[in-house]
Amino acid sequence: MQMAMLIVFLVLFLFWRSGRKPDAHRMRKGSRIGTYILGTAMIMACLAGQWVMGQSILTAGGYFGS
């Protein structure tokens, strides 16, 4: 189950790398704003997924008790 958490980090890393490409500065203002909005939404979704997976792993491991 812990390997499932690696996917979230991988998605965040790949999204960060795509914004740092040499041709990223050629985007228009509308595209750049859209990318920032989409990027923020993706990061928030990944963090929420990470939170849910972490809680389920801790619950399955018996951390919270019954």
C-alpha positions as CSV (number, residue, x, y, z in Angstrom):
1,M,0.0,0.0,0.0
2,Q,2.9,2.4,0.7
3,M,4.0,2.1,-3.0
4,A,0.6,3.7,-4.0
5,M,1.8,6.9,-2.3
6,L,4.8,7.1,-4.7
7,I,2.4,7.8,-7.6
8,V,1.3,11.2,-6.1
9,F,4.9,12.3,-5.7
10,L,5.7,11.2,-9.2
11,V,2.8,13.2,-10.7
12,L,3.8,16.3,-8.7
13,F,7.4,15.9,-9.9
14,L,6.5,15.5,-13.5
15,F,4.2,18.4,-13.5
16,W,6.9,20.6,-11.9
17,R,9.4,19.5,-14.6
18,S,7.0,20.3,-17.4
19,G,6.8,23.9,-16.3
20,R,10.5,24.3,-16.3
21,K,11.1,23.3,-19.9
22,P,13.1,25.8,-22.1
23,D,10.1,26.6,-24.2
24,A,7.8,27.4,-21.2
25,H,8.5,31.1,-21.5
26,R,6.8,31.3,-24.9
27,M,3.3,30.8,-23.5
28,R,0.8,33.6,-23.9
29,K,-0.8,35.3,-20.9
30,G,-4.0,33.3,-21.1
31,S,-2.2,30.0,-21.4
32,R,0.0,30.9,-18.5
33,I,-2.9,31.8,-16.2
34,G,-4.8,28.7,-17.2
35,T,-1.7,26.6,-16.5
36,Y,-1.4,28.2,-13.0
37,I,-5.1,27.5,-12.3
38,L,-4.8,23.9,-13.6
39,G,-1.6,23.3,-11.8
40,T,-3.0,24.6,-8.5
41,A,-6.0,22.3,-8.9
42,M,-3.8,19.3,-9.7
43,I,-1.5,19.9,-6.7
44,M,-4.5,20.3,-4.4
45,A,-6.0,17.0,-5.7
46,C,-2.7,15.2,-5.3
47,L,-2.4,16.5,-1.7
48,A,-5.9,15.4,-0.9
49,G,-5.2,12.0,-2.4
50,Q,-2.0,11.8,-0.4
51,W,-4.0,12.6,2.8
52,V,-6.6,10.0,2.2
53,M,-4.1,7.3,1.3
54,G,-2.0,8.2,4.4
55,Q,-5.1,7.9,6.6
56,S,-6.1,4.6,5.1
57,I,-2.6,3.2,5.5
58,L,-2.5,4.2,9.1
59,T,-6.0,2.8,9.7
60,A,-5.1,-0.5,8.1
61,G,-1.9,-0.6,10.2
62,G,-3.9,-0.2,13.4
63,Y,-2.5,3.3,14.3
64,F,-5.9,4.8,15.2
65,G,-7.2,1.8,17.1
66,S,-10.6,0.3,17.0
